[in-house]
Amino acid sequence: MLDTSNPNSYEYHTKHLQVNILGGLKTNKMESLRVTLSVQKPESYNILRHSLDLYNDNQVEKFTRKIAERLEIGTSVARRTLQDLTKELENYRFLLVEKETIASQPFFKELSATETKTAETFLKAKNLLKRTNDLIGKFGVIGEETNRQTMYLIFTSRKTNNPLHCISLGSSGTGKTHLQSKVSELIPEEDKVEITVLSANAFYYFNRTELQHKLILIEDLDGAESVLYPLRELQSKKRITKTVVHKDAKGDTKTIHLTVEGPVSVAGCTTQESIYEDNSNRSFLLYIDESEEQDKKIMDYQRLISA
């Protein structure tokens, strides 16, 4: 039996030979089965290590003779062991591919009947916006009553066909990033994409619908300057397209189109409003409260916690 408990060294032991598959398996090339094997007889220190493609009959036959010669064992035993090992690895690789396919599928949380009923009760009660705003405050946003509520409504608009966008503006250290990060924690993980640094080209290699109805969070617009143009196109046209040259399996050069679909909701922070004028005219501008009253609210909260 194939033992895959150690992902970096699978074990396949028989009565006559002990085989270790070093480095595991790669799942990106299904037409070959290239592995690095470590082969020895039980309780022997004579070890044979070799890299080969188990789908290449010539390589397998040469390796069979080498095992027989080096380890002093019959070629029929070595050949049968390699054939059985190939079948085991082949089946296990199919399982790995299936797991990777399932893992790459988008996750959607399904609410239970109790959760749905609780949510509907909350939504139908009076003063929904006020109660929601109070809960955001209890979650860890002190003050900023208008900004936090506006930001939350903008983030929830990602589900609509025409999402809203926002940019938080203020001096350094006034809490722009904290406000955005705390409010974004109220959004499900599978519905948001956080960007610190990302190249402009990388944006075109998302799956076609991977960004649809997602919230894109930029911690600092200065660090994501290269992606601001494709982001603006996603905001305005709700899709971006790039044409690239690609070689197919036969080596022929073809032109293909990379398209990423929106719509998306975009939020970012900056201290420099004028530099990002093209982004600002597509977004709500949320100016951080830098008043003494806001400072007092925060310090009172800190004193309450420490007490």
Secondary structure, 3 states (H helix, E strand, C coil): CEECCCCCEEEEECCCCEEEEECCCCCCCCCCCEEEEEEECCCCCCCEEEEEECCCHHHHHHHHHHHHHHHCCCHHHHHHHHHHHHHHHHHHHHHHHHHHHHHHCCCCCCCCHHHHHHHHHHHHCCCHHHHHHHHHHHHCCCCCHHHHHHHHHHHHHHHCCCCCCEEEECCCCCCHHHHHHHHHCCCCHHHEEEECCCCCHHHHHCCCCCCCCEEEEECCHHHHHHHHHHHHHHHHHCEEEEEEEEECCCCCEEEEEEEEECCEEEEEEECCCHHHHHHHCCCEEEECCCCHHHHHHHHHHHHHHHC
